[in-house]
Amino acid sequence: MTDNTQFLEKLNNDIDTKLQFVDYAELKVNKHLAKADQPETQHFAINIALLALEEEQNTATYSALLKLLVVQLEAYLALPATTVADDFRAEIKGTIAQLNVLVADVEAAAL
């Protein structure tokens, strides 16, 4: 397996994990909010980015998807502390930091 193949395999696994976390965060946050108060989601854009990845796995498509996940999680950080507890807020911030590292890694790899 080449280094690039290993990198892509790890990246795809990391993305799957982060997508699961974003789904989990959405469920956890939205269960406390009325429908009208729930933050806007990036589902449509994320799905388009995932479809783009199926067509072409390059720096732009990976970077776009990862940045959309950051935007989605940042929407939860904008909610009041009564909705997003401090411990979960810290977990979201940690995941955002991990996503930003992945973006930097992808952009440095120039796929």
N, CA, C and O of each residue as an XYZ file, in Angstrom:
444
protein
N       0.845     -1.176      0.000
C       0.000      0.000      0.000
C       0.892      1.241      0.000
O       1.826      1.344      0.796
N       0.601      2.165     -0.884
C       1.398      3.384     -0.937
C       1.026      4.305      0.207
O      -0.020      4.156      0.838
N       1.909      5.261      0.460
C       1.633      6.232      1.526
C       0.344      6.990      1.250
O      -0.436      7.250      2.167
N       0.116      7.349     -0.019
C      -1.086      8.096     -0.375
C      -2.336      7.257     -0.131
O      -3.346      7.776      0.346
N      -2.279      5.976     -0.451
C      -3.417      5.092     -0.230
C      -3.695      4.943      1.263
O      -4.847      4.966      1.696
N      -2.634      4.791      2.037
C      -2.796      4.693      3.489
C      -3.376      5.982      4.050
O      -4.248      5.952      4.918
N      -2.890      7.114      3.555
C      -3.392      8.410      4.008
C      -4.885      8.528      3.697
O      -5.666      8.942      4.554
N      -5.282      8.169      2.480
C      -6.692      8.263      2.092
C      -7.566      7.314      2.905
O      -8.686      7.661      3.279
N      -7.057      6.129      3.176
C      -7.819      5.177      3.981
C      -8.044      5.718      5.387
O      -9.156      5.659      5.911
N      -6.984      6.244      5.995
C      -7.107      6.833      7.334
C      -8.030      8.051      7.301
O      -8.865      8.231      8.188
N      -7.876      8.875      6.283
C      -8.710     10.065      6.143
C     -10.181      9.688      6.030
O     -11.027     10.292      6.689
N     -10.492      8.703      5.206
C     -11.883      8.266      5.050
C     -12.440      7.719      6.353
O     -13.603      7.962      6.676
N     -11.631      6.987      7.104
C     -12.068      6.496      8.416
C     -12.310      7.644      9.385
O     -13.295      7.649     10.124
N     -11.397      8.624      9.374
C     -11.564      9.800     10.239
C     -12.835     10.561      9.880
O     -13.563     11.015     10.763
N     -13.100     10.698      8.589
C     -14.305     11.410      8.149
C     -15.560     10.661      8.606
O     -16.516     11.281      9.071
N     -15.560      9.342      8.478
C     -16.711      8.560      8.951
C     -16.962      8.803     10.432
O     -18.104      8.977     10.857
N     -15.890      8.813     11.211
C     -16.006      9.048     12.651
C     -16.553     10.449     12.929
O     -17.418     10.623     13.787
N     -16.051     11.434     12.209
C     -16.496     12.811     12.427
C     -17.951     13.000     11.976
O     -18.703     13.743     12.607
N     -18.345     12.333     10.894
C     -19.750     12.401     10.453
C     -20.669     11.816     11.527
O     -21.745     12.356     11.788
N     -20.251     10.731     12.136
C     -21.035     10.140     13.215
C     -21.135     11.087     14.402
O     -22.188     11.193     15.031
N     -20.038     11.775     14.708
C     -20.068     12.725     15.817
C     -21.008     13.882     15.505
O     -21.758     14.318     16.378
N     -20.979     14.383     14.276
C     -21.871     15.487     13.888
C     -23.328     15.041     14.026
O     -24.155     15.803     14.527
N     -23.649     13.845     13.599
C     -25.014     13.320     13.749
C     -25.391     13.205     15.220
O     -26.498     13.568     15.618
N     -24.463     12.698     16.022
C     -24.688     12.567     17.456
C     -24.917     13.942     18.093
O     -25.828     14.115     18.902
N     -24.087     14.906     17.720
C     -24.223     16.261     18.273
C     -25.577     16.849     17.913
O     -26.229     17.484     18.742
N     -25.991     16.637     16.682
C     -27.283     17.169     16.254
C     -28.420     16.572     17.089
O     -29.299     17.296     17.556
N     -28.398     15.276     17.271
C     -29.436     14.632     18.079
C     -29.405     15.121     19.520
O     -30.445     15.414     20.110
N     -28.218     15.204     20.072
C     -28.061     15.606     21.476
C     -28.544     17.046     21.698
O     -29.218     17.336     22.686
N     -28.195     17.933     20.778
C     -28.566     19.340     20.934
C     -30.042     19.552     20.613
O     -30.755     20.213     21.368
N     -30.495     19.000     19.511
C     -31.846     19.276     19.051
C     -32.938     18.679     19.929
O     -34.075     19.149     19.899
N     -32.612     17.653     20.709
C     -33.645     17.071     21.563
C     -34.095     18.057     22.645
O     -35.161     17.891     23.238
N     -33.282     19.079     22.897
C     -33.611     20.079     23.910
C     -34.263     21.327     23.315
O     -34.634     22.246     24.046
N     -34.401     21.357     21.994
C     -34.885     22.573     21.341
C     -36.169     22.317     20.561
O     -36.388     21.235     20.016
N     -37.003     23.338     20.527
C     -38.169     23.281     19.644
C     -37.658     23.338     18.208
O     -36.578     23.870     17.953
N     -38.421     22.799     17.285
C     -38.012     22.752     15.878
C     -37.578     24.130     15.380
O     -36.570     24.245     14.683
N     -38.319     25.159     15.727
C     -38.019     26.516     15.256
C     -36.706     27.056     15.819
O     -36.102     27.953     15.230
N     -36.263     26.518     16.948
C     -35.042     27.002     17.596
C     -33.795     26.213     17.212
O     -32.686     26.586     17.596
N     -33.963     25.134     16.462
C     -32.830     24.307     16.085
C     -31.971     25.027     15.051
O     -32.495     25.647     14.126
N     -30.652     24.944     15.209
C     -29.771     25.624     14.251
C     -29.894     25.002     12.860
O     -30.215     23.824     12.705
N     -29.630     25.828     11.869
C     -29.659     25.356     10.488
C     -28.585     24.285     10.305
O     -27.467     24.407     10.806
N     -28.951     23.245      9.579
C     -27.972     22.175      9.348
C     -27.358     22.317      7.963
O     -27.870     23.020      7.091
N     -26.260     21.632      7.803
C     -25.537     21.619      6.536
C     -25.740     20.291      5.808
O     -24.925     19.916      4.966
N     -26.830     19.574      6.130
C     -27.034     18.240      5.567
C     -26.956     18.223      4.039
O     -26.271     17.382      3.457
N     -27.645     19.134      3.407
C     -27.668     19.148      1.942
C     -26.258     19.353      1.390
O     -25.823     18.624      0.498
N     -25.556     20.335      1.919
C     -24.197     20.620      1.447
C     -23.249     19.456      1.768
O     -22.387     19.119      0.957
N     -23.406     18.852      2.933
C     -22.565     17.710      3.310
C     -22.826     16.542      2.365
O     -21.887     15.877      1.928
N     -24.089     16.290      2.048
C     -24.409     15.198      1.124
C     -23.840     15.458     -0.267
O     -23.355     14.534     -0.920
N     -23.894     16.695     -0.721
C     -23.297     17.040     -2.017
C     -21.788     16.810     -1.978
O     -21.210     16.285     -2.929
N     -21.157     17.204     -0.880
C     -19.709     17.003     -0.752
C     -19.364     15.513     -0.723
O     -18.354     15.101     -1.294
N     -20.191     14.709     -0.067
C     -19.951     13.262     -0.045
C     -20.098     12.663     -1.441
O     -19.326     11.790     -1.838
N     -21.095     13.141     -2.178
C     -21.258     12.674     -3.563
C     -20.070     13.092     -4.425
O     -19.611     12.330     -5.277
N     -19.586     14.289     -4.200
C     -18.414     14.763     -4.952
C     -17.199     13.882     -4.660
O     -16.390     13.622     -5.550
N     -17.073     13.427     -3.418
C     -15.960     12.548     -3.058
C     -16.039     11.213     -3.795
O     -15.015     10.618     -4.132
N     -17.263     10.750     -4.040
C     -17.413      9.508     -4.790
C     -16.917      9.672     -6.217
O     -16.405      8.728     -6.818
N     -17.070     10.873     -6.754
C     -16.646     11.150     -8.126
C     -15.146     11.419     -8.213
O     -14.460     10.912     -9.101
N     -14.654     12.219     -7.284
C     -13.261     12.638     -7.364
C     -12.715     12.896     -5.966
O     -13.183     13.781     -5.250
N     -11.723     12.109     -5.597
C     -11.112     12.272     -4.285
C      -9.873     13.152     -4.447
O      -8.784     12.683     -4.778
N     -10.085     14.442     -4.202
C      -8.965     15.375     -4.314
C      -8.987     16.338     -3.142
O      -9.881     16.297     -2.296
N      -8.001     17.191     -3.109
C      -7.866     18.132     -1.996
C      -9.116     18.989     -1.828
O      -9.597     19.174     -0.710
N      -9.638     19.508     -2.924
C     -10.786     20.419     -2.844
C     -12.017     19.733     -2.261
O     -12.709     20.313     -1.424
N     -12.298     18.502     -2.695
C     -13.506     17.836     -2.203
C     -13.373     17.431     -0.747
O     -14.318     17.582      0.027
N     -12.212     16.918     -0.364
C     -12.010     16.573      1.046
C     -12.048     17.821      1.920
O     -12.698     17.835      2.965
N     -11.359     18.851      1.496
C     -11.296     20.084      2.273
C     -12.694     20.688      2.448
O     -13.047     21.133      3.540
N     -13.479     20.702      1.381
C     -14.833     21.262      1.446
C     -15.694     20.494      2.441
O     -16.405     21.098      3.244
N     -15.634     19.175      2.391
C     -16.425     18.366      3.314
C     -16.018     18.617      4.758
O     -16.872     18.825      5.619
N     -14.733     18.598      5.023
C     -14.255     18.813      6.392
C     -14.655     20.191      6.908
O     -15.037     20.336      8.070
N     -14.568     21.188      6.056
C     -14.943     22.543      6.477
C     -16.444     22.647      6.744
O     -16.858     23.395      7.630
N     -17.263     21.913      5.996
C     -18.702     21.895      6.257
C     -19.005     21.275      7.621
O     -19.907     21.725      8.328
N     -18.255     20.254      7.980
C     -18.441     19.640      9.293
C     -18.090     20.627     10.401
O     -18.758     20.663     11.434
N     -17.058     21.418     10.193
C     -16.688     22.457     11.162
C     -17.821     23.478     11.290
O     -18.205     23.847     12.400
N     -18.352     23.929     10.161
C     -19.451     24.910     10.170
C     -20.641     24.355     10.945
O     -21.252     25.063     11.746
N     -20.969     23.082     10.704
C     -22.099     22.468     11.399
C     -21.869     22.457     12.905
O     -22.766     22.803     13.674
N     -20.681     22.064     13.328
C     -20.400     22.013     14.766
C     -20.335     23.402     15.383
O     -20.748     23.591     16.527
N     -19.827     24.362     14.646
C     -19.774     25.735     15.165
C     -21.173     26.292     15.402
O     -21.357     27.141     16.275
N     -22.149     25.833     14.648
C     -23.535     26.277     14.862
C     -24.020     25.856     16.249
O     -24.796     26.570     16.884
N     -23.563     24.707     16.710
C     -23.958     24.257     18.044
C     -23.259     25.061     19.136
O     -23.818     25.263     20.214
N     -22.049     25.514     18.863
C     -21.333     26.328     19.844
C     -21.976     27.699     20.008
O     -21.812     28.345     21.043
N     -22.699     28.139     19.000
C     -23.360     29.447     19.062
C     -24.602     29.420     19.946
O     -25.131     30.471     20.306
N     -25.061     28.243     20.291
C     -26.242     28.117     21.148
C     -25.874     28.431     22.592
O     -24.712     28.308     22.978
N     -26.858     28.837     23.391
C     -26.580     29.184     24.796
C     -26.118     27.975     25.616
O     -26.378     26.825     25.261
N     -25.439     28.262     26.698
C     -24.905     27.216     27.577
C     -26.016     26.356     28.164
O     -25.774     25.205     28.527
N     -27.213     26.885     28.262
C     -28.325     26.084     28.783
C     -28.709     24.967     27.813
O     -29.303     23.967     28.217
N     -28.374     25.133     26.553
C     -28.671     24.125     25.533
C     -27.500     23.175     25.336
O     -27.694     21.969     25.190
N     -26.289     23.712     25.332
C     -25.082     22.908     25.117
C     -24.219     23.014     26.370
O     -23.592     24.041     26.629
N     -24.203     21.943     27.128
C     -23.464     21.927     28.393
C     -21.968     22.119     28.144
O     -21.457     21.816     27.066
N     -21.283     22.629     29.162
C     -19.850     22.922     29.049
C     -19.018     21.710     28.646
O     -18.102     21.831     27.832
N     -19.329     20.541     29.209
C     -18.530     19.362     28.865
C     -18.730     18.965     27.408
O     -17.778     18.579     26.730
N     -19.963     19.060     26.927
C     -20.208     18.729     25.526
C     -19.646     19.815     24.615
O     -19.154     19.530     23.523
N     -19.722     21.048     25.069
C     -19.127     22.170     24.320
C     -17.619     21.930     24.145
O     -17.070     22.185     23.074
N     -16.960     21.445     25.189
C     -15.528     21.144     25.103
C     -15.276     20.003     24.116
O     -14.291     20.027     23.377
N     -16.154     19.016     24.102
C     -16.019     17.894     23.164
C     -16.190     18.385     21.718
O     -15.473     17.949     20.818
N     -17.132     19.280     21.515
C     -17.340     19.855     20.173
C     -16.100     20.638     19.752
O     -15.626     20.499     18.624
N     -15.576     21.461     20.659
C     -14.375     22.240     20.331
C     -13.199     21.326     20.004
O     -12.423     21.616     19.093
N     -13.065     20.241     20.730
C     -11.998     19.277     20.454
C     -12.153     18.642     19.076
O     -11.170     18.450     18.361
N     -13.375     18.322     18.711
C     -13.632     17.743     17.395
C     -13.368     18.761     16.296
O     -12.836     18.416     15.241
N     -13.733     20.004     16.536
C     -13.444     21.064     15.555
C     -11.932     21.188     15.364
O     -11.454     21.328     14.239
N     -11.190     21.137     16.458
C      -9.726     21.219     16.359
C      -9.181     20.038     15.545
O      -8.284     20.215     14.720
N      -9.715     18.854     15.772
C      -9.286     17.681     15.006
C      -9.621     17.839     13.526
O      -8.820     17.482     12.662
N     -10.806     18.375     13.236
C     -11.192     18.599     11.842
C     -10.274     19.615     11.174
O      -9.906     19.453     10.011
N      -9.905     20.662     11.908
C      -8.999     21.665     11.343
C      -7.623     21.067     11.046
O      -6.982     21.443     10.065
N      -7.169     20.139     11.888
C      -5.913     19.444     11.625
C      -6.049     18.596     10.356
O      -5.138     18.557      9.530
N      -7.181     17.923     10.208
C      -7.411     17.128      8.999
C      -7.418     18.004      7.748
O      -6.870     17.615      6.716
N      -8.033     19.180      7.833
C      -8.038     20.107      6.704
C      -6.600     20.476      6.342
O      -6.227     20.449      5.169
N      -5.802     20.815      7.335
C      -4.401     21.173      7.085
C      -3.646     19.992      6.477
O      -2.846     20.178      5.560
N      -3.889     18.790      6.976
C      -3.226     17.599      6.442
C      -3.607     17.356      4.987
O      -2.754     17.049      4.155
N      -4.895     17.497      4.688
C      -5.377     17.297      3.322
C      -4.767     18.331      2.377
O      -4.305     18.002      1.285
N      -4.777     19.572      2.817
C      -4.259     20.630      1.972
C      -2.741     20.506      1.777
O      -2.221     20.874      0.724
N      -2.042     19.996      2.774
C      -0.607     19.774      2.656
C      -0.303     18.574      1.756
O       0.726     18.549      1.080
N      -1.182     17.598      1.749
C      -0.973     16.390      0.936
C      -1.194     16.652     -0.542
O      -0.676     15.918     -1.384
N      -1.953     17.684     -0.870
C      -2.238     18.047     -2.246
C      -2.630     16.818     -3.068
O      -1.911     16.401     -3.976
N      -3.770     16.261     -2.733
C      -4.262     15.040     -3.394
C      -4.630     15.274     -4.842
O      -5.058     14.345     -5.528
